[in-house]
Amino acid sequence: MHDLIIRNGSVCDGSGIPARVADVAVDHGVITKVGRVTGRGRTEIDAEGHLVTPGFVDIHTHFDGQVSWDPQLTPSCWHGVTSVVMGNCGVGFAPARPDRHEWLIGLMEGVEDIPGASLSEGITWEWETFPEYLDAVERVPRVMDVAAQVPHGALRAYVMGERGADNEPPTEDDLRRMCELVREGLDAGAIGFSTSRTLTHLAITGAPVPGTFAAEDELFALGGVLGEVGTGVFQLVPLGAGGEKVDDPLGEIKWMRRLSAAVRRPITFGLFQNDNDPDGWRELLQIAEDAVAEGADLHPQVAGRPFSVIISLDSTHPFHKRPSYKKIAHLPAPERRVAMRDPALRERILAERPENADPRSALFPQGYERHFPMESTSPDYEPAADQSFDALARRTGANPEALIYDFLTSEDTSGMIFRPLLGYAEYTLDPIREMLLHPQAVLGLSDAGAHCRLICDASTPTSMLTHWARDRARGERLPLEFVVKKQTSEPARLYGLRDRGLLRPGYRADINVIDLDRLTLRSPEFVHDLPAGGGRLIQKADGYAATIVAGEITFRDGEATGALPGKLVRGTRPGPVVL
């Protein structure tokens, strides 16, 4: 008698080998057999006609605060994710002196667009040190496993106070103390260290993230701790990754290459196609590949779809800083929508220019050639250029801003506009496909839990299956087995999570049962379900028949079962994953 048997599914085991029809038996939270299982199970799932995969591993999330109040870690739990890594981009909430709580919240709010009021109300602050933070995270049951990295911004503020927050260089004593705390974090179970160097990552005050301008001696000292301990990944968003122009596009990867080779630890860094240099990513991929011969281990972290914002009356839009609009901005979105249909107000808003434009907007083209209407169901993340509001305006002789205004305020549309910022310079996802196929590239950058008002990429695991493996029409698709491997065994292996990512005996029973034919992404929606009534974009999916974590069914047909088997994953000294 097995605890659980999943019968007759098309098993795509995460290794990249072709899928095969098989049963999967689970006992005590561990896979015990894959093949023909003749015994019975206390619980059985009929997976005939369904895809059976390992649970998805999302290595780029910002659930650092949400772990305090949300045992489900929505929206990732709706997309087959069973393990997440948080503490990315140098921001997080530990270590944290009691008088720095609000400052850390402001840093996270500015960089990751998580409502500060929600963080203030929701975070429990049961810790000061990083080990105490891990202990607090471990005490909360949840539907999935979580792992954490030591964030550079919090570390600098803890050790250096205002000097660290202001990006002053550390003294020898400062640097020694920071290294001690990174080591303490790794010894307690951190699985990496993170930092940010892009000029687009700003605190709520407009100040760059602490560590943005760190010199090589600081970076190499902190990275050197990972080498000394023999564990952990060095994660960063490099200068230029956010779309800003840089004098030396290869400057960042040069020091990463030397650091990784020196400390013998992997480095993963965000990589997007940049409109300022649409082909620059190819050279970075080649350098990452060439660096392997020197003992470096560089993993460009790439997205499964363009880095985009979703424009709506609930988030941002071309009119939100115009004087006449600001007079009604306090109204609930439905009331604003009605008010904006008034012809006189419409005329005034369209005639005005914005006040106090966001300085980061200068990084991206200001026309409407990359503004696309989103469908109410099954949104398209690879629209053709002729679908943009700019193209529609040219065809009809209309004003593109007027078209956008009417789309946002109509009752007959989704009211949401897809606006790619990075990764869509050529109106095709062919560059992203090429990145995904690169042997050093790892899938990430979902930013789950972050960018609440603007971005909804936590659903990337689902679109990887629907768009890349099944539906893509404007170019070549990717093999299903490759897509599954890309979000299971590959990210698990990078972060040393050796017990998951494969459907093999002895591996942790984190499993998805998916009706691939029916798998569908719903349209994003804006809800107010965060603490203090904070708002965010969420996106659900249809077609996940079951998600299983450590042998327990956490979701059936998209609905939570109430099981909370998730735990904190503490890092260990890495070993090989044999595929």
N, C-alpha and C positions, 0 to 999 in steps of 0.2 A: 504494500500500500504506500504510494507516494503522496506527498503533501499536495502536489499540483502536477497535472499533466496538460500540456497544450498539444492537441492532436491535429495531425494532417495539415499543418500549415506549410507555407512555402518559406523555409528557413533560410534567411540571409544572415549568416552568422557573424558578420563584421570583419571577416578576414579578407574579403574581396573575391573569394571563390564563388562560383555560380550557386545560386539558390537551389535548394532541393526540398522535396516534400519529406517531412519528417515529424516526429513527435519530440517534445522536450519535457523531460521529467525534472522536478524540483523537490528537494528535501532540505529542510532546515535552512532555507534561504539561499541554497547553492544548487546550481545545475548538476544533476547526477547522471543524466543520459540524454543524448541527442541521436535519434534514429527511430527504430521500431520499438515502442514501449508496450509490452504485453500486459503489465500489471494494471492495477486500477489506481485512481487518484482520489483523495478526499474531496478535491475540487478538480473539475476538468473543464477545459475550454475547447470548444470545437472551432478550430481555426481553418477549416477547409475553405479554400478560395481566398485566404487572407495571407498577408505578409507577416512573418515573425522575425523581429530584429532584436539586437541588444538595445537596452535603454540608451537614449542619446546623452552625450556628455557635452555640456556647454561650458567652454573654458573662459568666456569673457562676459561676466555679468557684474552687476552692481547691487547685489542684494544685501550689502553690508549692514544697512539699517533695517531693511524689511524682514530680515531673519528674526528680529525682536518680536514682531507682531503677526506675521503671516505664516502659519504652518504649511500652507499650500505652495507658497512662492509663485503666485500667479504673476504673469501669464505663462511662464515656462512649463508649468505642470500640464497645461492643455495641449502641449505639442510633443509629448513623448520624452521629455527631458527627465532623467532620473539622477543626474549628478551635475552640480554646477561649481564653478570656481569663481570666487568673488575677490575683492581687493585689487582690482585692476586699475591701471592708469595713475597709480600713485595716490589715490584717494581712498579713504576708509575712516574707521572710527576707533582705531587702536594702533599704538598706545595713545591715551588721551588723559591729560590732566583735567581735573574737575573744572578749572576755570577756562578751558579751551573747548568745551562742548559746543557752544553756539558757533564758535569760529569754524570748527570742523563741519558743522551742519551747513554753514554758509559756503564753505569750500565745495562740499558735495552738491549743494543746490546750484551753484554757479557752473560747475564743470559738467554735472550729469543731469541737471534739470529735474531734480526730485524736490517737490515742495518742502521748503524749510519747516513750515508749520507741521506738516505730517511727520517729518523726522523728529521734531522736538516733542511731539506728543507720543510718538510710537516707540522711540528708542528707550530701552530700560536703563542703560548706563550702569550695568552691574560690574563694571570693570574699570581698571586704569591701564594695566599692562596688556600686552598682546596675549600672553598666556591666559590671563584672566578673561579676555574677550573670547578666546576659544572655549574656555570652560563654560561661559555663559551661553554661547551658541550651542554647545553640546547638550545643555539642559533642556532645550526646547525641542519637543518631538515635531517632525514634519514629514511631508510626503516624499521628499527626496534627500539625497546626500548633498552636503555642502563642504567645500574646502576653501581655505583662505590664504591670501598672500599678505606679506607685510608691506604697507603702502608708504612710499617715500615722503609724501606730504605730511601725513600724521607723524611720522618718525621725526622729521625735521622740526616740526612745531613742538613736539614733546621735549626734545633735547635742547633746542636753541631758542624757543620762545618766539618773540617778535622777529629776532634776527633770522630765524629759520623761515618764518612766514614771509619775510620780505626778500627772500632769496639771496641773503648775504652768504659769502663763503664761510664754511665752518672752520673753527680752530682745530688744532691737533686733538685737543681734549674732546671737542664736539664730535669729531669724526670717530675717535676711538669709542666714545659712548654709543654712537649710532651703530657701529659695527657690533658692539656687545649686544644691543637690543635686537638686531637682525638675527644674530646667533641664538639669542634666547627664544625668539619667535620660531625659528627653524627647529630648535630642540623641542619646543612645545607642540609642533605639528604643522606649522606653516608650510605650504608647498611651493613658496616662491617669494620673490620680492618684485615690487612694481614701481615704475616711475613714469612721468609724463614730461615731454619736452616740446610738444606742439604749442604754438602761441595762441591757438584757439581754445585752449583749456584755461578758463578764467574763473576765479572765485566770484561770489555774488558781488563783491566790491569792485570787480574788474581787474584785480591783481592776478598775475600768473600763478599757477600751482607751485608750491614750494618744491624745488628740485628742477624746475624748468631749465635753469641756466647752470646746473651743477657742472663743475669742471671734471676732467677725466680722473683726477686723483680721488675725488669723492665717489664717482661711479665705479672705479676699479676697486676701491677699498670695500664698498658695500657688496659689489659682485664677487669680490674675492672671498667673502664669508661663505657664499654658496659653495665655492670650490673647496674651502677648508672643511666644511661640514660634509660635503659630498652629496648634497641633495638640493632640490629646488630649481625653479625656472626663473630667469630674469625676464620680466615682461615690461614692455614700454610702448608708448606712442611716440615715435621719433619726430624731431623737427621736420616740418614739411608735410607730415602725414595728414594734417587737417586742411590742406589746400593752400597753405600760405607759401609764398615764394621764398626760396632760400638761395643764398649765394653759392653754396656747395651742396648740390643734391646728394652727393655720395659721402658727405662728411660723417653722417651718423652711422652708416653701415661700416665705415672703416674702423671706428673705434669698437663697434659691436663685434666685428670680426676678430680684432685683437683680444678683446676681453674674453670672449667665449673660448678662444684657443688657449688663453692663459689659465683660465680657471676650470676648463673642461666641463662647463655647464651649458645647457641649452639657453638660447635667447630667442624670445618670440616678440616680434614687432609688427605693429599695424601697417598694412600696405593697401593703398587704394590707387586706382587710376586717378590722376590729378589733371584737371583741365589745363593747368598751366604747363604741364609737361606730359602729354597723353601717352608717350611711349617710355617714360622714365622707369616705370615699374619693371620693364623687361631687364634692364641692366641690373637692378637690385636683385631680381630673382637669379640672374646669372652669377652675381657675386656670392650670393648665399650658397649656390651650388658649388662654385669653385672653392669656397672656404672650407668645405668638408675635408679636402686634401690636407689642410693645415691643422686639422684637429678641431676646427670650430664647428659649432652646431647651431646654425641660424635658421629660424623658422618664420618666414613671413606669414603673418596672420591675416587671412583674407576673408572677405565677406561672401556670402552666397548670393547676394543681390546688391543693388546700389545702396550706398549710404544716403538716405533720403529723409526728408521731413514730410509730414502729412499736414497740409494746409486745411484749416477749417475755422469756423467761427469760435470753436472751443480752444484753438491753439494759437497759431499765428496766421496772418494773411496780409496781403498787400495794403490793407486799409487800416490796420490796427493802431497806427501812430498818426493818423490824420485827425485834425482838430474836431471836425464834426462827428466822426466816429467815436472819439474819446468821450464825448458827452453821453453816449449811450452804452459805453463799454461795460458799465457796472450791471447792466441788465442780464438776466439769464439768457442763454443762447437762443431758446425759442422766441423770446420776446424781442431780442435783437434782430433776429431773422425777419420778423414781421415788421419791425420799425424800419429796417433798411429797405423794405419794398416801397416805402413812400417815395414817389417820384422826385419830390423836391430835395429830400435828404440824399437820395441816390445821386442826383446831379451835383450837389455840393461836395459829397465825399469824393466822387470821381474827379472833380476839378481841383482838389487840394493835393498838396505834397506832404510827405511824412515829416513829423517832428522827431528829432533825436533818433535818427536811424541807428540800428545796431552796427557797430564798427566791424563785426565779423561778416556782415553781409557783403562787404567789399571784396571778400575772397572769391565770390561766386558770380557768374554772369547775372546781370540784373534784368534781362529781358524775360519773356514768357515762353521762349522756345523749349524750356524744360519744365513746364507746368502742364500736367496731364490730368484730365478728369478720371476719378476712380469709379469703377463700377460698384453697384450696390452689393453684388456678390462676386466671388472669385476675382479679386483685384489682379490686374495685369502689371507685373513688375518689369516687363520689357516692352513698353509701348513704342511704336514707330514714331519717327519725327513728325510725320504728317498728322498725328493724333493730338499734338500739343495745342494749347489755346492760341499760341502765336500763329501756327499754321492754319487753324480754323479761322482766325481773324483775317488772315491774308486771303483765304478762299472766299470769304463772305463780305469783305470790306468793312468789317466791324472793328471796334476798339477792343483789343485783347483784355484790358482791364475791365471793361464793361461786361464782357463775356464771363470773366471770372467772378465778378460781383454778382451777376445774375445766377450763376451756377451755385455759389455759396448760399444764396438766399432763397433758392427755389425749394418748393416742397416735393418736386418731382425728380430730384437728383440725390446722390449720396451725400452731397455737401462736403465732400472731401476731395482734395487735389493732391496728387502724387508729384513730389518735387525732388528728383535726384540731385544731390550735391556733389558726390564723388562716385566714381566708378561707372559713369555713363557719358563720357566725353564724345563717344562715337554713336550714340543711340543704339547700342547693341551690347549684349552681355558676353560677347565673344572674348573680350579681355578677361573677364571674371572666370570664364570657363578655362582659359589658358592658365590663369593663376591657380585655380583649383587642381589642375592636372600636374602642376609642378611637384617634383618629389620632395622638396623641402617645405612646401606650403602646408599650413594647417588651417582648418576652418574655424572661424571665431567671429568676434566683433558684433555679436547680437545685441550687446548692451542691455540685456534683460534686466528689468528693474529700474532702468534709468531713462532719461529723456522723456519723461512722462507725458508732456504736452505735445511733443513734436515727432517722436520716432516710435515705431512699433515693430522692431525687428526681432523681438523674442520669438516670433512665429517662423523664423528662418528654417528650423528643422523640418517644418511641414512643407514650406515652399521648395526646399531642396528635393523632396520626393515628388511633389506635384509638378513643379516647373522643369527641373533638370532631368528627372528620370522618366516623366510621363508625358508632359503636355507641351514642351517647348516647340514652337512652330517657326521661329525666325532664326534658325541655326541648329547646329548639332546638339543633341542631348548628351547626357552622361549615363554610363551604365548604372543600373540600379545597385548592383553590388558595390560599385565604387562610391556611390552617394552614401550608402549605409556605412561603409568603412570610414568615410571621411568624418562622420559625426559619432563614431563609436570607438573603435580600437585605436585610431590615430590620435585623437586628442587625449585619450586615456594613457596611451604610451608616453606621450610628450611629458605629461605631468606625473609620471610614475605611479599611476593608479592601476597597479598590475592585476587587480582582482576583477576587473570589469572590462566591458567593451567587446567581448566575444561570447557567443553561445557555444560553450564547450564545457565538458564536465570539469568541475572544480572552480568554475568562475561564478561570481556573484549572480544571483538570479534577478537581474534588472532586464526587463523584457517588454517589448511592445508587440501587440497584436493589432495589425492595421488592415482595414478594408481599403486597399490601395485604389481600387476602382471608384470608390465613393469618397475618397479623401479629398476634402475641399477646405480652402481657407475662407472664412467669413470676412466680410468687410470690417475694418477697424471701427470701433465705437468709443466714444468718450464717456467715461463714468466718473462718479465721485465716490469712490470706495476706499480711499486712503484715510488714515487717521486725520482728524481735524477737518474732514470733508474734502480733502485734497483730491484734485482731478487728475486723470491720466487716460491715455489711449490704451485699449486692450484689443486683442484679436483672438477669437476662438477658432476652432476647426471641427469639422465633422469627419468621422471615419476611423477614429481611434477606438477600436473595440475594447481594448484593455491595455492598461499600463501596470506593470508589476515591478515592485521595488523590494529587493531582498526576499523574494518569494511571496510577497503579499500584494494582492490586487488593490491598487490605490485609486484607479479610475476604471469605470465600466461605461462604455458608450459616452464618454465625455463627462460623466458625472462622478464626483468624488465618492468613494465608498466609506470614508471615515478612517481608513487605516493610515497610520503615521509611522512607517518603519524607517524613515530617513534618519541619518545620523551625521555627525561631524566626521569628516575624513581627515585624519592627521597624517601628515607626510612621513614617509619612511625612507631609508636609504634605497635608491632606485636599483632595480634589477631588470634584466631583459624581458621583454614580452615576446614570446615565441609565437609567430603566426604560421 
